[in-house]
Amino acid sequence: MAEVTDADFGTEVLGSELPVLVEFTADWCPPCRQMGPVLTALAAEEGERLKVVQLDVDTNPLTTNAYRVLSMPTFMVFRDGEPVRSMVGARAKRRLLEELTDVL
């Protein structure tokens, strides 16, 4: 799973031809660490339909503030450069897939 930064968010997320699931995460966040294997599996299984990336909120405050992310993990789905879905909190892969069905 790729990591994005304030510097490449525009190119990697907003400019992506695929929908992009962004996890706003932090090293100190236990639920974020739990989501690592879930997101890695999701990226491997849905890579042709969905790009999955992480953004560290502590080292990328511009993007974090621009999208008003206050809780971790926060998941945002971007399609055609616009946020189309936002979800807060850890979840099982099955639930995450269900919540992404209409954006894929």
C-alpha positions in Angstrom: 0.0 0.0 0.0 1.3 3.4 -1.0 1.9 6.4 1.3 1.0 9.9 0.1 2.1 13.3 1.4 1.0 16.9 1.2 3.4 17.3 -1.7 2.0 14.5 -3.9 -1.6 14.3 -2.7 -2.8 16.3 -5.8 -1.1 13.9 -8.2 -1.6 10.6 -6.5 -5.2 11.1 -5.2 -6.9 14.0 -6.8 -5.4 13.2 -10.2 -6.0 9.4 -10.1 -8.1 7.8 -12.8 -9.2 5.2 -10.3 -11.3 5.9 -7.2 -8.8 6.3 -4.2 -9.4 5.2 -0.6 -7.2 7.4 1.7 -6.6 6.3 5.2 -5.7 9.3 7.4 -3.5 7.6 10.0 -0.9 8.1 12.7 1.8 5.9 14.1 0.4 6.4 17.7 -3.1 5.2 16.7 -3.8 1.5 17.7 -6.9 1.2 15.5 -4.9 2.6 12.5 -2.3 -0.1 13.0 -5.1 -2.7 13.1 -6.3 -1.5 9.7 -2.9 -2.1 8.0 -3.4 -5.7 7.1 -7.0 -5.0 6.1 -6.0 -2.2 3.8 -3.1 -4.2 2.3 -5.5 -7.1 1.5 -8.0 -4.7 0.1 -5.4 -3.1 -2.1 -4.2 -6.5 -3.4 -7.8 -7.7 -4.1 -9.3 -4.6 -5.6 -6.2 -3.0 -7.1 -7.7 -2.9 -10.6 -10.8 -0.9 -9.4 -9.5 1.0 -6.4 -6.3 2.7 -5.3 -5.6 2.4 -1.5 -3.2 4.9 0.1 -2.2 6.1 3.6 -1.5 9.7 4.7 0.2 10.3 8.0 -1.7 13.2 9.7 1.3 14.2 11.9 3.7 14.8 9.0 1.1 16.1 6.5 -1.0 18.8 8.2 -2.0 20.7 5.1 -4.0 17.9 3.6 -5.3 16.8 7.0 -6.6 20.3 7.8 -7.9 20.8 4.3 -10.3 17.9 4.7 -11.0 18.6 8.4 -9.8 15.2 9.6 -10.1 15.1 13.4 -10.2 11.4 14.3 -8.1 8.5 13.3 -8.5 6.4 11.4 -10.6 8.4 8.9 -11.2 7.0 5.5 -12.1 9.2 2.6 -12.9 8.0 -0.9 -12.0 10.3 -3.8 -13.4 10.0 -7.3 -12.5 12.4 -10.1 -10.7 14.6 -7.6 -13.6 15.0 -5.2 -14.3 13.4 -1.9 -17.4 11.2 -2.3 -17.4 9.2 1.0 -16.0 9.6 4.5 -15.9 7.0 7.3 -14.4 7.2 10.7 -13.1 4.3 12.8 -11.6 0.8 12.3 -13.7 -1.8 10.5 -13.6 -5.3 9.2 -12.7 -5.8 5.5 -16.2 -7.1 4.7 -17.8 -4.0 6.2 -15.4 -1.7 4.4 -16.1 -3.4 1.1 -19.9 -3.0 1.7 -19.4 0.7 2.3 -17.4 1.0 -0.9 -19.8 -0.9 -3.2 -21.5 2.2 -4.6 -18.2 4.0 -5.3 -16.5 1.2 -7.1 
